[in-house]
Amino acid sequence: MRVGLFVDLRNPPAWRRPWREHYESVLARLTAADEMGVDSIWLTEHHLFEDGYLPQPLTFAAALATRTKRARLGTAILQAPLRPSADIAEQGAIVDILSGGRLELGLGAGYRTPEWDAFGADGRRRYGLLEDRAKEIRRLWHDMITTPPPVQARVPIWVGGEGPRAARMAGRLGEGLLALLPALLPIYRDSLAKAGHDPASARMSGCANLILADDPERAWSTIRPHLDYQWNSYARYAVEGTDTPFERLDPDRLRTKGAPVLPRFDVTTPQDAARRLHDWLDSLPVEHVYFWDSIAGMPDELVMRHVELLVTELAPRLRSATAMSA
C-alpha cells in the first residue's frame, strides 16, 4: 500500500496569497515530501472556481516531475471528456518522460455543467466519452501513434468514480478503479472476469479524508473554517447551472470518529488513522491511499506537520501492517 498526497492548489479569497507565491510554496512542500519519502502525489482538476482550483493537472505534474525524484505522479482525476484523447496521451507521455516513468493517469467523467459548457463538451455523454478516452489513450500509446511515447511500457490508467458504473467500466477496460468502497469490489471483479481479464488483477486506490495532527482537537478548531469553505464550495458549484438548490453543509456534521469512508472527514493521530485504515481497507486490493495535502488554505505549519506525520509515522505503520498480512 503506497501512501500519498492529494493536491488541489485552492487559494481561497479569505486566505489568499499572491499566485506565484502560492504555487511556489506548494511546489516546495511537495518537493520536501518527496525527499521525506512520500510514495505518490495526486493532482485533481476543476475549472472556474473562485479559489483557482487546479485547472490543468498534467501541466502542474510536469513541473513536479522536474523537482521530484521518487514519488509517483497521479491525476485524481483528469476530466477526460473535456479533452481529445490525443491531447491527453501527448501530455501524459511528456509527464512520464520528465519524471522517468512515474505517471499514474486517473481519468473521470466530471459533474459540473459550467465546465462542460466552457469546453464545449456534452455532459450527457460524459460516461461514454470517459470510456472512449481511456480506450483510445491506451491504443495511442500501445501502437505508438502519438509521439513521443511514455517511458513506462504500460502506464497505469485508473477509472475514477464511486458508483457501480465506474466499477463496471474499470473492469471492462482492465484498468484500475479509483475508489476505496468495499461494495464496489465484487462488481469490479465480476466485470473484469466477464471482459476476459483476471479478477485477481483488480487494484483500487483513492482518498482517505483524514488530516493528521499531534493534538487533533486543537488542530480541528483551526481547520474547521477551511473545511467549511471547502465542502460548501463543492456543494455550491455542484448545483451551479442546474435547478437543484444549494444546501449548506455543517462541518461539525462532516466530522466523524468512525471509519473514514467518504464523504466524512476527521483530524486524528497517526496511530488512530492506522487502526481505522486497517479496518476499512484490509479486505481491498489497495495500491494507493492518498490524503489531502491541505484543506483550502489552512495554515502552513499545520499542513507541514500533517505531511511529516503522514510520511514518517503513518506510512511505516501501514507498510508494516501490509507486510504482516501478506
Secondary structure, DSSP 8 states (H G I E B T S, - for coil): -EEEEEE-----GGG---HHHHHHHHHHHHHHHHHHT--EEEE---SS-TT---S-HHHHHHHHHHH-SSSEEEES-EEGGGS-HHHHHHHHHHHHHHHTS-EEEEEE----HHHHHHHT--GGGHHHHHHHHHHHHHHHHHTT-SSS--SSSS--EEEE-SSHHHHHHHHHHT-EEE---GGGHHHHHHHHHHTT--GGG--EEEEE-EEE-SSHHHHHHHHHHHHHHHHHHHHHHHHTTSS-------HHHHB-SS---TT-BEEE-HHHHHHHHHHHHTTS-EEEEEEES-SSS--HHHHHHHHHHIIIIIHHHHHHHHHHH-
